Amino acid sequence: MNPAVLSQIAVLTLTNPAEAARRLLDLRPGREVVWLAFFLAVVLNGAIQIGIEQMVPVPQGEPLPVSDPVILNLLRSSGAMLLSVVALLFVGRTIGGVATFKDILILTIWLQFLQIAAMSVTLIVSMVVPFMMVMFLLATALVSLYVSMHFLNEAHKFNSMLKSFGVILLSALISISFVLMFTPSGPV
């Protein structure tokens, strides 16, 4: 797959996410390709998160927050991503969806790569205009929700955006509780 096709699918994801989901699922990449893309997304996401953490200013007089080791952040990120895929699959299947683990994983990985691109732009823009970071992060979250709803609708063959939104909501509740439970430095 060449960069022109990838950029075409990226634009299609923003303009017609349902069609983009169909095209991504029709690619039927091999298991090795999917897992390699998964780990690449985890590493790139970790690098962007570190960059964003370094950009957030610490008020004068406050101590610098202690960063977790990089390997722990990567393990936590990959675990959270896999947990969300399993939750989206399980909840979707519970309410009549037909997606497979690989379908949800492929669409989640693609969305991760787009989020990484958006976060890279956010990081660059926030270096020039720091107050824009929050607006870019909010816009990325909203567009991700919109795309995720369409992706789930196509993968599970719901024909209902409301069901897709419900899957996202219920999956988030399941995932967040597990992530908080297994995060030693978390609030729980």
HELIX and SHEET records of a PDB file:
HELIX    1   1 PRO A    3  THR A   15  1                                  13    
HELIX    2   2 PRO A   17  LEU A   27  1                                  11    
HELIX    3   3 ARG A   31  MET A   55  1                                  25    
HELIX    4   4 VAL A   70  THR A   94  1                                  25    
HELIX    5   5 PHE A  101  VAL A  128  1                                  28    
HELIX    6   6 MET A  132  HIS A  156  1                                  25    
HELIX    7   7 MET A  161  MET A  181  1                                  21    
END                                                                             
